[in-house]
Amino acid sequence: MKISVQTSIAAPVFQQIVDQVHFAISAGELLPGERLPSIRAVATELGIAPNTVAKAYRQLEFRGLITAHDRSGYSVLAAVPDSRYQARGVSADKTEVHNAVDKLEQGLFPGAFCKVTEDFLSGDPAKCNVIHADGAGTKSIVAYLWYKETGDASVFRGIAQDSIVMNLDDLLCVGVNGRILISNTVNRNALNCPGEVISELIDGTEAFLESMREHGINIYSGGGETADVGDLTGTLVVDSCAVAVMDKADVITNDITPDLAIIGLSSIGQANYEQHANSGMGSNGLTNARHDMLSSHYADNYPEAFDANLDPSLVYCGPYRLSDSLPGSEFSVGEAILSPTRTYAPVIYQLREALGDHVKGVIHCSGGAQTKCLRFGTGVHYIKDSLFEVPPLFSAIQAVSGTGWEEMFKVFNMGHRMEVYLPRTKADEAIRIASGLGIDAKVIGHTKVADGPNALTLTDTAGRQFRY
């Protein structure tokens, strides 16, 4: 194909290349399997830097339109996936990240949810270290929009909780049961996010940590960092890092085998350790949630709140304002999307205390959502055939976006965000413990022997069946 660029227009050169190749694929001018001109050939013909062409090709690859071949350039994918998440520059299952990380040393327990190392901090051969980093993701942008529209900076208290929980609940999956030290990093545009935003993030952090300690979770603040990086973000990014020392004997290795019950812990409602009801949102899938639900009002008024390189048809293309009522729910749209991420720490602590080693695995359904389980165990066929009803927020996202249900279950938790794997004989006790803390729980499926690699068969409450 012939690629041309204009340096006199506002669109960056790499974006012009992306747009032309994307259109050529969509229009059938570039056929599945057809090779693209090499990076060097395009750079030479257009008189531009090879890195500019490489950047364009990488974005096309991330959109799922082309694929790279070792030493032989790029070609059009045989089947172009219809993924709104990927088209917005986000990977639901982070395949490319796992491909890189899986080459590294896997720690003491390779099948565990988080990497577990020797006790480098204190040198005790009976103990081990777990360190974890995560954050609130683009949920902070929704909080920013709320703040700009209402002037209410307290919304960022929920973002502080989101960032902490995304670390804490991953640590739960390896059985962390002692002291946890957490540090926060806030990268902000100081012009758009002044001091009152930082104050609310700090106060929100301290309040949430104190509430956790009141429920037996020994988690403490180790300080943090606030960086003013206006060139990197128009709003703010809130991340955290948590570290713990634990006994090796207490590690949950996620040795998931056939013939286990899968207990799902609901992501909605109000636990007795929460101050407000939860919509189920969590901190995954926010890129889709905000763009698919929120209207063009936000693109028109807050250009700092999205990537200008995105396809305009995918930018704030929904019907709602933050203050609108969410159909079938007690929440407004903004309240539902910003609902602070629930922690399951009190539940998992009580389950471990009561059931001990009968807890064979714990999976936080974050990145990859209901397909996260595929990364654990060997030769396991996961059967999820008794799920919770889909919460109103996720139903609304699907309705306004037209996203396929198969993709929805890969992006959003869809009703339960934590899974516990244990013998069927212990299921009732696990459900009783969760219910005692105000969290709905049920057997949502089981495991059996797979015919080959790990597989998941998921049947939703409407009878639709998907295989992953």
C-alpha angles and dihedrals in degrees: 000000000000116000122194131178136195120212093192096070130078097246112097115248093243090052091052089055091048092050095048095048092043091052092047090054093046092048093049094246088121111046129211110279094016114137121239122225110273120263091246093048093052092045092050094046094049096037094236136125116280089230089064091056091043090053091052093048092048091054091049089050091050090051087058094245102113137021132216124236123202108263092340104083129234136318136188113268115253090231119024109215118232097225120148089188093056093044087059092056098261130118116213095201099025091225093167091051093049090047089059098039095045089066090063127086106283100214131234096318109032094188096052121114092244130027111269120199138185114280097274091161100062104005097235109153091207093056137063139199130239121190124178138179128196140127151197093282117201092337084095088066091058089050088050091053090049090050093049093048098044107020088232108138093177088084087081091068087075090051090055088054092047092056094048096045093051086062100035095051093049088053089052088063091066093044102256105179107161137061118333124197117202133191126192131213122196119190109190147168098238093203091060100030109046131186096285089064091054091047092055092047091052094045091046091052094051093045093051094046090050091050090052092050088052087061096048099266106131100210122148138183119251094186124253148210135271114200125189103218106158092161090060102043137018091206126014143289121213118199137164139197124207130192132187140175115218142165114271089225091063097055116120101222095192090232090169114185137174121285098039126131117238113220114199119206111210119244095207137066127043123296116209089250094054126087096211140027116268127229093205096246102131117174102291128091094023093134090062094037096055097040096043096043104036124074133239088264087087095049090048095049104030111038088162088068099072143035109267089208093068122105102269090227089066097049118099091326100155132106101241142090118208092253095053119109116258109235114252093008144095090229133087114235091256094048091050096050092043096045103136115254111263119236118215093197097117090049097048092045091054092044092054092047093050102036104026114180092003085084098088099174143001122198126190105210095218119121106025090019111207091007094057089097091070090078094063134071126011126262092359125150108204113209115196106178106140105055129164118262111275108262117244094251094058092043089053093049091052093046097051096040102038088223111167115255090236090061093042090062089052095050106034132041089234095205110334127051102180130053128193121198118206143135114296090241090065097048097094093052092050091050091049092053093050092045090052088062093049097258121126112233134176143161100271096177147315143244129250138169115294122221089229134337121005113298137182127210110190125187116187127210091266091059096253111145126206131181122207 
